Amino acid sequence: MTGIEAIGSYVPEQRCHLRELQSEVRISATQVDRLLYDHKLAFIAIEPRQTAASMMTAAADSLLANHDVQPTNIGQILFTHTLNPFAPYLYDPLSEWRLSRQLHEAQTMSAAQMNCASINLLFFLANQWLQQTPSSPGVLLMTADKMFIPQERYLLDSSMAGDAAVAVYLTRDAKRSRLIRTFLHSEATIYDGPASSPADYALFQQTFTFGLIKLLRTALRGCRLDPEQIRCIFPSNLNQTTWLRVARALNMPHELFYYPTLSEVGHCHNADPILNLERGLAENLLRPGDYYLILTAGMGGTFGCSVFQY
């Protein structure tokens, strides 16, 4: 069964407190207070030098250096991002890196249609590819985002974006962290994202929590699991307010939602649920047989939930 064999990450050393970013991001003291005291953000990871592509390959290099993953065992590379201007048109951000790591025979594909829920889209695609390509034992997933315009870090009344990258290696015959099923849903309520009209954006802010609740219920029902059988949920670093609401609506303990990196790095798009999973594995939160979820939501009404058994 398809599952996670290894994780690598790159998180910039530079951290800025929200109050340090206030003038640069152009938000008010009241907005900072809401992020700090209601949403429980604090520090934001900021990469001053590297590009998004070099951050992504740094995460992959960390994975390859710390785990026994042979280049010949990677048949497919899937990468995603949230921000559209990831790389100039007709430029392959991975070509030189692939050649230098003897990965020139691996196929590559980008998929980013689900914004901050695209990491779950990659899990779905990786599982499909492994099941249909028996000659290849593994798939490398990569994601990175870097904010170039300071003002765009602030997600109105919601979160503050940070910079980070992760890489995940999946195999067909994993012994742990086996992927049971991935659930995806798109409401597409606002297709212009933060550029939507104030009324449309307000509607999205008021309703996207219901999308998360609906998908989480669908995932549990689809896998025939009761909420009590879930050991951990590793969500995106949206904000604490959102996960408190989801937990309350589903009558689940908020402690199941594990996102310790929220206050350390901010909302790092598709990378942060994997950063939370990586921390959870380091803290030995999971025991053999435990079920856990990776839960994400993206701008415009995109949602993803992958169910794993450790």
C-alpha positions as CSV (number, residue, x, y, z in Angstrom):
1,M,0.0,0.0,0.0
2,T,1.2,3.5,-0.8
3,G,2.7,5.3,2.1
4,I,5.2,7.9,3.4
5,E,8.7,6.7,3.8
6,A,10.7,9.9,4.4
7,I,10.2,13.6,4.9
8,G,12.7,16.5,4.3
9,S,12.1,20.2,5.0
10,Y,13.7,23.6,4.6
11,V,12.6,26.4,7.0
12,P,14.5,29.7,6.9
13,E,16.5,30.6,10.0
14,Q,15.2,34.2,10.0
15,R,12.1,34.8,12.1
16,C,10.2,38.1,12.4
17,H,7.6,38.8,15.1
18,L,4.3,40.0,13.9
19,R,4.9,43.4,15.6
20,E,8.1,43.8,13.6
21,L,6.2,43.1,10.4
22,Q,3.3,45.5,11.1
23,S,4.6,48.5,9.2
24,E,6.1,46.5,6.3
25,V,2.9,44.5,5.8
26,R,0.8,47.7,6.4
27,I,-1.7,46.4,8.9
28,S,-3.0,48.0,12.1
29,A,-2.2,47.3,15.7
30,T,-5.7,45.9,16.1
31,Q,-5.1,43.4,13.3
32,V,-1.8,42.4,14.8
33,D,-3.5,41.8,18.2
34,R,-6.2,39.6,16.5
35,L,-3.5,37.5,14.9
36,L,-1.5,37.2,18.2
37,Y,-4.3,36.7,20.8
38,D,-7.2,35.2,18.8
39,H,-5.4,33.3,16.0
40,K,-2.3,32.4,18.1
41,L,0.3,33.4,15.5
42,A,3.6,34.9,16.7
43,F,6.7,34.5,14.5
44,I,6.9,34.3,10.7
45,A,9.6,32.5,8.8
46,I,11.2,34.7,6.1
47,E,13.7,33.7,3.5
48,P,15.8,36.7,2.5
49,R,18.0,35.1,-0.2
50,Q,16.9,31.8,-1.8
51,T,14.3,31.4,-4.5
52,A,11.3,29.2,-4.0
53,A,12.8,26.7,-6.4
54,S,16.1,26.5,-4.4
55,M,14.2,26.2,-1.1
56,M,12.3,23.3,-2.6
57,T,15.4,21.5,-3.7
58,A,17.0,22.2,-0.3
59,A,14.1,20.3,1.3
60,A,14.6,17.4,-1.1
61,D,18.4,17.4,-0.5
62,S,17.7,17.1,3.2
63,L,15.5,14.1,2.6
64,L,18.0,12.4,0.4
65,A,20.9,13.1,2.8
66,N,19.1,11.8,5.9
67,H,17.2,8.8,4.5
68,D,18.3,5.8,2.4
69,V,16.5,6.9,-0.8
70,Q,18.2,5.9,-4.0
71,P,17.7,8.1,-7.1
72,T,16.8,5.0,-9.1
73,N,13.8,4.4,-6.8
74,I,12.2,7.7,-7.7
75,G,10.2,7.3,-10.9
76,Q,8.1,10.5,-10.6
77,I,8.6,13.9,-9.1
78,L,5.4,15.9,-8.3
79,F,5.7,19.5,-7.1
80,T,3.2,22.1,-6.2
81,H,3.0,25.7,-5.1
82,T,0.3,28.2,-4.1
83,L,1.5,31.4,-5.6
84,N,1.0,31.5,-9.4
85,P,4.3,33.3,-10.4
86,F,6.4,30.4,-9.1
87,A,8.8,30.4,-12.1
88,P,9.1,32.3,-15.4
89,Y,7.3,30.9,-18.3
90,L,9.0,28.0,-20.1
91,Y,11.5,27.6,-17.2
92,D,11.9,24.2,-15.5
93,P,13.0,25.0,-11.9
94,L,14.1,21.4,-11.3
95,S,16.0,20.5,-14.5
96,E,19.6,21.3,-13.2
97,W,18.9,19.8,-9.8
98,R,17.6,16.6,-11.3
99,L,20.7,16.2,-13.4
100,S,23.0,16.9,-10.5
101,R,21.2,14.3,-8.3
102,Q,21.0,11.6,-11.0
103,L,17.3,12.0,-11.2
104,H,17.2,12.8,-15.0
105,E,15.1,9.7,-15.7
106,A,12.4,10.7,-13.3
107,Q,9.3,12.2,-14.8
108,T,8.2,15.6,-13.4
109,M,4.8,17.2,-13.2
110,S,3.4,20.3,-11.5
111,A,-0.1,20.5,-10.0
112,A,-1.3,23.5,-8.1
113,Q,-5.0,24.0,-8.9
114,M,-6.1,23.6,-5.3
115,N,-4.1,26.5,-3.8
116,C,-3.2,25.6,-0.2
117,A,-5.0,22.3,-0.4
118,S,-2.7,21.1,-3.3
119,I,-0.5,19.0,-1.1
120,N,-3.4,16.6,-0.7
121,L,-3.9,16.7,-4.5
122,L,-0.3,15.5,-4.7
123,F,-1.0,12.6,-2.4
124,F,-3.9,11.6,-4.6
125,L,-1.9,11.9,-7.8
126,A,1.1,10.0,-6.3
127,N,-1.1,7.1,-5.2
128,Q,-2.8,6.9,-8.6
129,W,0.6,6.9,-10.3
130,L,2.1,4.2,-8.1
131,Q,-0.9,2.0,-8.6
132,Q,-0.7,2.3,-12.4
133,T,3.1,2.2,-12.8
134,P,4.3,-1.1,-11.2
135,S,7.8,-0.6,-12.6
136,S,8.5,2.4,-10.3
137,P,8.8,1.9,-6.5
138,G,8.6,5.6,-5.4
139,V,7.4,9.2,-5.9
140,L,9.0,12.4,-4.6
141,L,6.6,15.2,-3.7
142,M,7.9,18.7,-3.3
143,T,6.4,22.0,-2.4
144,A,7.6,25.5,-1.7
145,D,6.4,29.1,-1.6
146,K,8.1,32.4,-0.9
147,M,6.4,35.7,-0.6
148,F,8.0,38.4,-2.7
149,I,5.6,41.3,-1.8
150,P,5.5,42.0,2.0
151,Q,1.9,43.2,1.9
152,E,0.7,39.9,0.4
153,R,1.8,38.0,3.5
154,Y,-1.3,39.2,5.3
155,L,-4.5,37.1,4.7
156,L,-7.2,39.4,5.8
157,D,-8.5,38.6,9.3
158,S,-7.1,35.1,9.0
159,S,-3.4,34.5,9.0
160,M,0.1,35.6,8.0
161,A,2.1,33.7,5.4
162,G,5.6,32.4,6.0
163,D,8.3,30.9,3.7
164,A,9.1,27.2,3.8
165,A,9.5,24.0,1.7
166,V,9.0,20.3,2.2
167,A,9.7,17.1,0.3
168,V,7.9,13.8,0.9
169,Y,9.0,10.4,-0.5
170,L,6.2,7.8,-1.0
171,T,6.6,4.2,-2.0
172,R,4.1,1.5,-3.1
173,D,4.9,-0.9,-0.3
174,A,5.4,1.3,2.8
175,K,5.5,-0.3,6.1
176,R,4.1,2.7,8.0
177,S,2.2,5.9,7.3
178,R,0.1,4.0,4.7
179,L,-2.3,6.1,2.7
180,I,-5.8,4.8,3.1
181,R,-7.6,7.4,0.9
182,T,-7.5,11.1,-0.1
183,F,-10.6,13.2,-0.3
184,L,-10.7,16.4,-2.3
185,H,-13.4,19.0,-2.8
186,S,-13.7,22.4,-4.4
187,E,-16.4,24.9,-3.9
188,A,-14.7,27.6,-6.0
189,T,-16.7,30.3,-4.2
190,I,-14.2,33.0,-5.0
191,Y,-12.0,32.5,-8.0
192,D,-10.1,35.8,-7.6
193,G,-8.8,35.0,-4.2
194,P,-7.8,38.1,-2.1
195,A,-8.7,40.2,-5.2
196,S,-12.3,39.3,-4.9
197,S,-15.0,41.8,-4.0
198,P,-15.3,42.6,-0.3
199,A,-18.7,40.9,-0.2
200,D,-17.4,37.7,-1.9
201,Y,-14.3,37.6,0.3
202,A,-16.4,38.0,3.5
203,L,-18.7,35.2,2.3
204,F,-15.7,32.9,1.9
205,Q,-14.3,33.8,5.3
206,Q,-17.7,33.0,6.9
207,T,-18.3,29.7,5.1
208,F,-14.9,27.9,4.5
209,T,-15.0,26.4,8.0
210,F,-18.2,24.5,7.0
211,G,-16.3,23.2,4.0
212,L,-13.6,21.7,6.3
213,I,-16.3,20.2,8.6
214,K,-18.1,18.7,5.6
215,L,-14.9,17.2,4.1
216,L,-13.7,15.8,7.5
217,R,-17.1,14.1,8.0
218,T,-16.9,12.7,4.5
219,A,-13.4,11.3,5.0
220,L,-14.3,9.6,8.3
221,R,-17.5,8.1,6.8
222,G,-15.6,7.1,3.6
223,C,-13.0,5.2,5.6
224,R,-15.5,3.8,8.0
225,L,-13.8,5.4,11.0
226,D,-15.3,7.0,14.1
227,P,-13.8,10.2,15.4
228,E,-12.5,8.3,18.5
229,Q,-10.3,6.2,16.2
230,I,-8.3,9.3,15.1
231,R,-5.0,9.7,16.9
232,C,-3.9,13.1,15.3
233,I,-5.0,15.6,12.8
234,F,-2.1,17.6,11.2
235,P,-3.7,20.6,9.6
236,S,-2.5,23.7,7.7
237,N,-1.4,26.6,9.9
238,L,-4.4,28.7,9.1
239,N,-5.2,29.9,12.7
240,Q,-6.3,28.4,16.0
241,T,-9.7,30.0,15.7
242,T,-10.5,27.8,12.7
243,W,-9.4,24.6,14.2
244,L,-11.3,25.3,17.5
245,R,-14.5,25.8,15.4
246,V,-14.0,22.6,13.5
247,A,-13.3,20.6,16.6
248,R,-16.3,22.0,18.4
249,A,-18.6,21.3,15.4
250,L,-17.5,17.7,15.2
251,N,-17.4,17.2,19.0
252,M,-13.8,16.3,18.8
253,P,-11.1,17.3,21.3
254,H,-9.2,20.3,20.1
255,E,-6.0,18.5,21.2
256,L,-6.3,16.1,18.3
257,F,-5.4,19.1,16.0
258,Y,-1.6,19.3,16.2
259,Y,-0.1,22.4,14.7
260,P,2.9,23.4,16.9
261,T,4.6,25.3,14.0
262,L,1.8,27.9,13.7
263,S,3.4,30.2,16.2
264,E,6.9,29.5,14.9
265,V,6.7,30.0,11.1
266,G,3.2,31.2,10.3
267,H,1.0,29.8,7.5
268,C,3.5,28.3,5.0
269,H,0.9,27.4,2.4
270,N,1.2,23.7,1.4
271,A,4.3,23.0,3.5
272,D,3.0,23.6,7.0
273,P,0.8,20.4,7.5
274,I,3.9,18.4,6.6
275,L,6.0,20.5,9.0
276,N,3.4,19.6,11.7
277,L,3.5,15.9,10.8
278,E,7.3,16.0,10.8
279,R,7.2,17.5,14.3
280,G,4.7,14.9,15.4
281,L,6.8,12.0,14.2
282,A,9.9,13.5,16.0
283,E,7.8,13.8,19.2
284,N,6.7,10.1,18.8
285,L,3.0,11.1,18.8
286,L,2.0,8.1,16.7
287,R,2.0,4.4,17.5
288,P,1.8,1.5,15.0
289,G,-1.8,1.2,13.8
290,D,-2.8,4.8,14.7
291,Y,-4.9,6.7,12.2
292,Y,-4.0,10.3,11.4
293,L,-5.2,12.9,8.9
294,I,-3.6,15.7,6.9
295,L,-6.2,18.4,6.6
296,T,-6.0,21.5,4.3
297,A,-8.0,24.4,3.0
298,G,-7.2,26.7,0.1
299,M,-8.3,30.1,-1.0
300,G,-11.5,30.1,-3.0
301,G,-13.0,27.1,-1.3
302,T,-10.6,24.2,-2.0
303,F,-10.3,21.4,0.6
304,G,-8.2,18.2,1.0
305,C,-8.0,15.4,3.6
306,S,-5.7,12.4,3.4
307,V,-6.3,9.5,5.8
308,F,-3.2,7.5,6.9
309,Q,-2.5,4.6,9.1
310,Y,0.8,4.6,10.9
